[in-house]
Structure formats: C-alpha cells, structure tokens
C-alpha cells in the first residue's frame, strides 16, 4: 500500500524533529487518506514548532474531529455496535487508543456486513 511508506517517513522525520521532511510526507499521505489522525498530529506538532498556533489548532481540531467521529460510531462490543472503520489504520487507531493487544482475528459475516472479531 502506498500510504505505509509515507506514514513511516513522516513519523520518523517527526521523531527526529525534521519538520520539513515530516510535513512533506504527511501532506502527501493526507492527499491519499485525509482521515489519518496521526498525520494531522504530525502537522500540528510541526506547526507548533514554527509558532503557527492557528494552523496547529486547526490540525488538532481536524484530528480530534476525525477521532471523535470514529469512536462515536460504536463501542465494539457486538456487530450491531461495531466501530465503523474504513481503513486498517483506523482500526489500528481504535485498538491503540483502547490499549488492546490483538492475539487472534476472525472474520464474521452478519446481515451482509463483514466484521473483524479481535480477541486479546
């Protein structure tokens, strides 16, 4: 998938405080997947470093809005209340936030929908 190298490049550059590279990779990834909360966080951090508080606040609001929408979509306790995720990165975000360590995964078909059943 073309987003994984961009995500990795952005995150590694951000960890090294190389905001020029981090922003370039994050923006390239967001053109492909605008819903990447971590990439909005990278932009927020870099904008804070250069003193762009308005831009940083905008990126924080975008990231929080996306996360809020994702977590409001369900509670993950049953198929009827499953989190609605579109990408594996969204699934990873939910699992990471919940501190869940996946040990097994199974696919479940229910009423024409497919769900991941994850157990830890």
N, C-alpha and C positions, 0 to 999 in steps of 0.2 A: 504494500500500500504506500502511496506517495506521501502520506502525512507523517508516518513514523520517523523518517529521516529529518523532516522539518521540525517536528516536535523535539526530537533528541538534540538537534543542533541549537534550537532556541533555548532549551532548558540548560544545556551545558554552557553555552555562552553566557546566559544569565547568571549561572552559578559562578562563573569566572569574572563577573561584572563587566563583560564585554557587551554593552548595550547596543552598539552598532550592529554587531552580528546577531544578537538576540532579537532585536526589533525586526531586522530584515527577514529572519526565518519565521518569527511569529506572524508577521504580516502575510508572508507567503502562505503559511498554513491556514490562517483565518480566511484567505480567499477561497480555500478549498472547503474548510469546515469552520464557519463563523461561530459555532457553538462550543468551541474549545475553551472551557473556563480557565485551565492553566495558562493558555496563551494570552488571554486577557490579563491574567495576573502578571505575566512577564512584561507586557506593555505597561501595566500600572506601575510596576517596580522601576522600570527604566524611566518612565515619565517623572516619577518622584525624584529620581536621582538627578535629573536635569532641572528640577524646580517647576515643572509644568503641573501644578496642583489641579488645575481644571481638567486637563487631559487624564491625569491619574484618577481623579474622582469619576470621570466618565467611564474609564475602563473598569474600575471597581464596581460601578453600578451595573454595567453590562454583565460582568461575571456573576455578580450576586443575583441578578435577574434571571439569568440562564439557570443557575443552580437552584434558585427558589422554584422555578417552573418545573424543573426535573423532580425535585423532592416533593412537590405538591401533587405530582401525577399519581402517587400511590404510596403504599407503605411496604410493599414487597412481601407481605405475609401470605398472600394467596393469589391465584391467577386473576381473580376479579379486582384485586388491588395491587397488581404488579406495578413496579416503576416502569414508566414508558420511556424507553431509551431507543435512540436511533442508531447510535454507533457503539462500538466496543469501548471507545474512550469514555463515553457517558456511563456505561456500565462500570467501568473501572473507577470513575469518579465516585459513584454511589458506594461501591464496595470500600474504597479507600476512606471516604468520609465516615462510614459506619464502622471502620476498623475490622472489616470482615476478611478473614483469610480463607479463600476458597480451597477446598480439598477435592471436591467432586462436582461435576457438572453433568446434567442430563437435560435433554430437550423434551418438552412436554407440548403436545398439541391439545388445545382446548377450544372448542367452538370456533374453529377456523383460524386461531391465532397460535403462534409458536412462542414458547417461553423458555428461558433458561431456569432450571431448578438448580440452585447452588447450595451446597452443604459444606459446612466448615468443621 
